[in-house]
């Protein structure tokens, strides 16, 4: 799905977004929350997919 480097970049964007929008007091905005939530779930789904993919390789 995503490479390790892409996952780190997405995580950096999410952290930077939370930091910047928190300082600007925009975290209550629906659009900002939606984008940050999608980034978060993309990272979590990628982690779970990578773990299951590695388990399948180990079983073989």
Secondary structure, 3 states (H helix, E strand, C coil): CCCHHHHHHHHHHHHHHHHHHHHCCCCCCHHHHHHHHHHHHHHHHHHHHHHHHHHHHHHC
